[in-house]
Amino acid sequence: MTITTSKLIRAAGLCAVVAGALFIAVQVKHPPIDVAFVSTTEWKVRQGMKVVMAVLSLAGITGMYLRQVKQTRVLGLLGYVLFAIGYLLMLAIEIVGLVVLPSIADTSPGYVADVVAAATNGKAAGDIGLMGPLSAVNAVTYLLGGFLFGVALFRANVLARWAAALLSAGTVATIAIPLVPQLNFRLFALPIGVAMVGLGYSLWREGRAGTAGPVAPTNAGARHDLAGAK
C-alpha cells in the first residue's frame, strides 16, 4: 500500500469522527461515579472508550493542524500544543482510571473516591499526591487549547467553520459547570463531541478531494543519478 498525504489526512479525519462519536456515546446514561461503580464492568468499558477516544482525538487534531499549518500560523501552533498536551494528560488519567483505580477500590476506597472527585469537580477531601495537580493542568490545557485551536481553525477557513466555532464555544462553556450545578455536567461534552465529528468529516473530505501523492524525484535529482551512473 502506498502511503500518501491525502490518505493520512483522511485517516486523521476518520479518527476525529470516531473520537467525537465516542465522546458523545460515553456520556449517554452515565451513572453517578462512586467507589462502587469503579469496581464494575461498565466502568471498565466506559474507561476503555475514553482511552480510545483520547488516542483518536490526538491523531485527529494532529491531522487538522498539519493540514493547515500555514493558515493557522502561531495561534494554531499554540492552540494545538496546548490541546495535544490536554489530550495526553487526559489519556494518562483515563488509563489510571481503567487500570489502577478498580484494583485498589476495595483496599483504598477513600483514595479512589478523592481521585474521582478531583477528576470530576476538582475537589478532593484527602491527599491524592500528584493526581490533583495533574487533573488541574489537564483541565487548563484542554480548555485553553481547545478554545485557541478552534479560533485558529475558524480564522484559517479551511475546515468547517461552524465546527471550529462550536469547538471554541464548547470548551469555554465547560468553565460554567461550577456555576450551574443543577445541570448535568455531561451535557457540556456534547458540543465538543459534535464539533470533533464535524471537523473530522470536513478533514476527511479535504483528504478525499486532494490529489497529493508520493513524493517523486525531481528532474535535478534524476540528472544527478544519470551523471553518477556514467
N, C-alpha and C positions, 0 to 999 in steps of 0.2 A: 504494500500500500504506500502510495506517495503522499507524504505529509506536505500540505500547502498552507499558506497563510489563511486562505478562506476557510479551509476545513477546521483549523484551530479556532478561528473566530466563531464558526458555527457551533463547535463543541462547547466553547465558553458560554455561548448564548443558551444552549440547552442546559448547561449546568446551572445557570442563573434561574431559568424557568423552573427546573425541578426543585431548586433550593427555595424559591418563593412559594411553590406549592406545598412543600414540606413545612415551611414556616407557618403557613395558614392551617394546614391539617393538624399539626401538633397542638394547636390551641383549641381545637374543637372538643367540647365536653371534657376539658382538662379538669380532673378532680383537684380539690384543695390539697396543697402539698404539706404533708406532715411526716413524722418518722415512720408511721405505719405504712404509708403509701410508698416510701422509699424502698421498702422490702418486697414490693410486689413485682410481678412480671410486667404489668402495664408500665410501671416506672421505667424499667429497663428498655422496653420497646420505645417509649417516648424519648428517652435519653439517647438511644441509638439513632432515632430520627434526627435529633438535634445535632448530634455529632456529624452525621452525613450532610445535614443542611449547612453547617459551618464550613465544611470542606468544599462543598459545591459552590457556596457563596463566594468564598475566596477565589476560586477558579473563575467564577463569573465576573466579579468586579475587576480581576486582573485582565481578562479579555476586553472588558469595556474600556479600561484605561489605555491599554496598548493600541486599541483601535483608533483612539483619538488623542494621542499624546500631544500632538502639535496644537490641536484646537483647545484642549483644556488647560494647557500651559502650567504655570506654577500652582495655581489654585487646584487644578486637577491632581497634581503630584501630591500636594499636601493632604487633600481630601482622601486620596487613595491610600497613602501611607497610614494615616490615622484609622481609616476604615478597615484596612487589612490587619493592623495591629488589634483592633477591636475584635475582628473575627478570629484571629489566632488565640487571643485570650479567652474568647468565648469557647473555642474548641477545647482548650485546656480545662476550663471549668466544667464543661459538659462531660469530658472524659472522666474527671474526678467523680462527677455525679453518677456516671454509669458504672465505673469500676470500683471506686473506693467506698462511697457512702453506703451502698447496700451491704457491704461486707462488715461494716462496723456499726450498723444501725442498732443491733442488739446489745453490743458491748459499750458503745458510747453514744447513747441516744441524745444526750444534751448537746454534744458537739455537732452531730448531724443536724439537729434542729436549728442550731445557730448558723451553720453554713447555709442551710436552705433559706433562713431568714435574711441573711446578708445578700444572697443572690436574688431574692425576690423583692425585698423592700429596703435593703441596705442597713437593716438594724439587727445586730446580733447581741444577745444579752451577755454572752460569755466570750472568752478569749478563743479565737479561731486562728490565731497566728497570721500568716501572710495571706490567707484566703480573703480576709477583709479588704486589705489594700488592693489585692488582685481584682476583686469584684468592682471596687471603686474605679480603678484605672480602666477596666473593661467598659464600664458604663460611660466614662468620659470620652474615651477614644471612639467607641462605637457611635455615640450620639453626635459628637462633633464631626467625626469623619464622615458619617452618613449625610449630615447636613451640607458640609462643604463639597463632598463628592457630587451630591445631587445638584447643587448650584453650578458646579463646573460642567456637568453633563448638560444641564439646561442651557447654559451660555454657549456651549460648543455646538449645539443644534445638529448633532449627528444622529443620535438615537431619539426615541420617542420623548418629546419634551414633557408631555403630561406625566409620564412615569418618573422622569427626573425630578419634576416639581413635587410629585407625591412622595418620593423618597425623602426629600428635604423636609417637607411638611410632616411626614410621618415620624421621622426621628425627633424633630423639635417637639412635636405633640407629646412624645413619651415623657418629657420633662414634667408635664402636668399631672402625671399619675398620682403623686402625693397630695395634690390639691383637690382631687376628685375621688376620694377613697370609696365612694358609693358605687363607682363604676368598676366593672371587671377589667383589671389592668391588661388582660389578654386581648381586649378589643383594640388596643393601641398597636398590636403587632400586625393587624390585618392590612393597614395601608402599606406598610413596608413590604409585606409579602406580595401584595398586588403589584407594587412598584417593581420588585425584582422580576416578577413574571413578565411585566410589560417591557422592561429594559432588556431582559434576556431574549424575548421574542424579537424585539427590534434588532438586537445584535445578531441573532440567527439569520434574519432576513438580509442584514448587511453582508454577512459572510456568503449567503446564498447568491446574492447579486454580484459579489466580487468576482474578479477574474484572475486573482493573484495565483500564481503557480510556483513551482520550484524555481530556485534561482538558477538562471542559465549563465554559462560562461560568456564573458564579454568578448568582443572582437579582438581587443587588445590582448586578452588572455590567450585567445586561440592563436594569434600571431606569435605570441611568446612561446607556446608549445611547439608550433611548427619550426620556429627558429632553433629551439633546443634539440629538435629531432634531427636537424641537418648535421 
